[in-house]
Amino acid sequence: MGVLERRRREREVRRELAIDAAMSIYEEDGYHAITMEKIAERSELSRAALYLYFKSKEEILISAIVSCADYFAGLLQEMYDNRENIKEELLEKLWECFQRFYEKDPVAFTAWQYFHQSEMIGKLPAELRDVLFEAGAKVVALQHKIVGYAVAEKVFVQYDHRALSEVIWSSFLGIVYTERSKNVLSHKSHMAATQDIARKVLARGVLNPSPKKGGSDSATVADA
């Protein structure tokens, strides 16, 4: 390994140490408890070294979120590329993508949603807002493409694919936050069971019925 490659790897290791430290503080004590001093201490980096890699705690958390978003986009892209082979399982496979995304890094998942609150977005520097927007836009576009294909192929009911995509995603988000709240308050969670029921209920309303069961509603507002 050459000197330049070794230095590059060392930089990546230190960046990951800082990100891991910031996310662990976020998970334990919340966003407002994070400081650059705490990150430096937990990651065993000097403050000077930390500032070589990141300008602020927001930049560190956005880096974790972008990595998480890239993973999610990869899952969705793989699904879209394979759409014809899983045509009859699109809803189930899409839900599985959501689950894998959440389960890979629940802390980054919740941080992403936290940063989408209007008061948080407004406080971010413009360059970080742009990074967050681009990461989210890529994921949303892929979700829309998958649901758009399902609508076009009449696998899903004939409604606007963008709105339908938001309904499916919002259902998943709602379950995640409800179950996480229950876990905090009562130390009880039924995440897997609730998600399974939600997917089955959604299938009854989202999947296109057979021609014999289809009513006038199935041919309404696909292009709204």
C-alpha atoms as one frame of an Amber mdcrd trajectory, in Angstrom:
protein
   0.000   0.000   0.000   1.379   3.382  -1.006   1.650   6.418   1.247  -1.262
   8.245  -0.408  -3.552   5.243  -0.154  -2.645   4.733   3.496  -3.379   8.374
   4.282  -6.703   8.169   2.446  -7.722   5.139   4.493  -6.655   6.822   7.704
  -8.830   9.821   6.833 -11.797   7.542   6.144 -11.297   5.722   9.444 -11.194
   8.997  11.374 -14.278  10.294   9.589 -16.138   7.088  10.447 -15.025   7.347
  14.074 -16.441  10.869  14.251 -19.714   9.844  12.565 -20.141   6.826  14.850
 -19.481   8.993  17.905 -21.982  11.641  16.841 -24.682   9.075  16.080 -24.194
   7.291  19.404 -24.610  10.604  21.267 -27.698  11.349  19.164 -29.180   7.958
  20.054 -28.446   8.291  23.768 -29.160  11.957  24.476 -30.735  13.554  21.399
 -29.609  16.090  18.840 -29.217  19.079  21.150 -26.820  17.193  23.418 -24.298
  16.766  20.592 -21.275  19.056  20.590 -18.048  18.909  18.658 -16.217  18.586
  21.967 -18.226  15.479  22.909 -17.702  13.991  19.468 -13.968  14.557  19.673
 -13.798  13.009  23.141 -15.843   9.944  22.252 -14.052   9.342  18.961 -10.668
   9.897  20.634  -9.767  12.570  18.121  -8.384  15.951  18.983 -10.692  18.890
  18.285  -8.186  20.142  15.731  -8.234  16.793  13.931 -12.030  16.663  14.021
 -12.324  20.092  12.430 -10.054  18.948   9.621 -12.810  16.571   8.514 -16.017
  18.333   9.534 -17.003  21.953  10.095 -19.929  21.228  12.419 -22.016  18.548
  14.094 -24.683  19.118  11.429 -22.214  18.206   8.709 -21.346  14.997  10.553
 -24.966  13.939  10.926 -25.777  14.825   7.312 -22.849  12.625   6.238 -24.412
   9.698   8.117 -27.811  10.448   6.590 -26.411  10.621   3.053 -24.698   7.264
   3.509 -27.994   5.822   4.711 -29.862   7.396   1.782 -27.367   5.999  -0.707
 -27.944   2.522   0.700 -31.723   2.990   0.396 -31.409   4.297  -3.160 -29.327
   1.241  -4.038 -32.062  -1.076  -2.755 -34.721   0.786  -4.712 -32.640   0.892
  -7.892 -32.016  -2.842  -7.687 -35.737  -3.403  -7.261 -36.612  -1.166 -10.201
 -34.047  -2.867 -12.431 -35.638  -6.201 -11.548 -39.231  -4.933 -11.758 -40.388
  -7.246 -14.549 -39.295 -10.358 -12.648 -41.082  -9.316  -9.449 -44.094  -7.700
 -11.090 -46.651  -9.565  -8.990 -44.735  -8.950  -5.761 -44.013  -5.236  -6.143
 -45.783  -4.076  -2.999 -44.217  -6.777  -0.857 -40.751  -6.118  -2.286 -41.117
  -2.359  -1.850 -42.103  -2.853   1.788 -39.105  -5.144   2.241 -36.866  -2.341
   0.915 -38.311  -0.016   3.540 -37.686  -2.576   6.274 -34.112  -3.266   5.194
 -33.435   0.479   5.039 -34.718   1.009   8.575 -33.089  -2.075  10.058 -29.650
  -1.290   8.636 -29.325   1.860  10.735 -32.383   2.892  12.792 -30.499   5.835
  14.303 -29.587   7.373  10.934 -33.135   6.667   9.763 -34.639   8.688  12.612
 -32.012  11.419  12.232 -32.993  11.782   8.559 -36.624  12.319   9.514 -35.607
  14.700  12.307 -33.697  16.888   9.877 -36.745  17.089   7.607 -38.643  19.064
  10.223 -39.156  22.630   9.022 -37.399  24.210  12.002 -34.325  22.035  11.449
 -34.147  22.573   7.692 -34.365  26.316   8.190 -31.332  26.310  10.487 -29.073
  24.354   8.138 -26.522  26.161   5.948 -27.595  26.273   2.299 -24.968  23.767
   1.182 -26.149  21.173   3.730 -29.785  21.782   2.793 -28.841  21.075  -0.813
 -27.068  17.849   0.146 -30.088  16.707   2.186 -32.473  17.624  -0.633 -30.463
  15.747  -3.265 -30.290  12.610  -1.111 -34.026  12.687  -0.501 -34.934  13.576
  -4.081 -33.049  10.568  -5.440 -34.935   8.211  -3.126 -38.323   9.779  -3.819
 -37.761   9.648  -7.591 -37.006   5.927  -7.404 -40.066   5.241  -5.265 -42.192
   7.130  -7.798 -40.701   5.136 -10.671 -41.452   1.824  -8.981 -45.032   2.757
  -8.096 -45.501   4.401 -11.505 -44.517   1.150 -13.188 -46.935  -0.789 -10.964
 -49.771   1.588 -11.852 -48.947   1.516 -15.567 -48.916  -2.287 -15.526 -52.199
  -2.292 -13.592 -50.633  -4.164 -10.705 -51.606  -1.248  -8.438 -54.915   0.616
  -8.471 -55.223   3.408 -11.011 -54.425   6.472  -8.979 -51.731   9.082  -9.295
 -48.500   7.158  -8.723 -46.817   9.976  -6.819 -49.631  10.256  -4.287 -49.870
   6.469  -4.018 -46.130   6.264  -3.377 -46.441   8.804  -0.554 -49.326   6.855
   1.005 -47.273   3.649   1.087 -44.161   5.356   2.471 -46.144   7.360   5.044
 -47.779   4.155   6.282 -44.368   2.645   6.931 -43.090   5.793   8.646 -46.149
   6.012  10.865 -45.699   2.455  12.083 -41.997   2.978  12.796 -42.600   6.080
  14.887 -45.616   4.677  16.703 -43.770   1.505  17.672 -40.603   3.378  18.658
 -42.679   5.661  20.890 -44.392   2.658  22.490 -40.998   1.121  23.153 -39.744
   4.270  24.874 -42.877   4.722  26.992 -43.736   1.130  27.895 -40.731  -0.888
  26.689 -43.108  -2.778  24.419 -42.990  -2.921  20.657 -44.843  -4.922  18.044
 -42.936  -3.558  15.066 -42.739  -6.754  12.993 -46.338  -7.837  13.606 -47.740
  -4.369  12.945 -45.741  -3.986   9.749 -46.948  -7.374   8.541 -50.580  -6.415
   9.143 -50.072  -3.011   7.510 -48.593  -4.596   4.403 -51.527  -6.986   4.125
 -54.072  -4.197   4.649 -52.316  -2.010   2.093 -52.350  -4.889  -0.372 -56.147
  -4.987  -0.180 -56.358  -1.320  -1.108 -53.304  -0.841  -3.331 -53.167  -3.964
  -5.461 -55.404  -3.855  -8.511 -58.375  -6.233  -8.141 -59.050  -8.922 -10.692
 -61.281  -7.903 -13.631 -64.266  -9.712 -12.091 -63.922  -7.763  -8.847 -62.898
  -4.447 -10.330 -65.328  -1.571 -10.132 -65.529   1.853 -11.673 -63.047   3.123
  -9.098 -60.192   1.195 -10.730 -60.179   3.426 -13.788 -60.219   6.871 -12.239
 -57.344   9.224 -11.705 -54.131   7.570 -12.839 -53.060  10.773 -14.572 -54.297
  13.245 -11.972
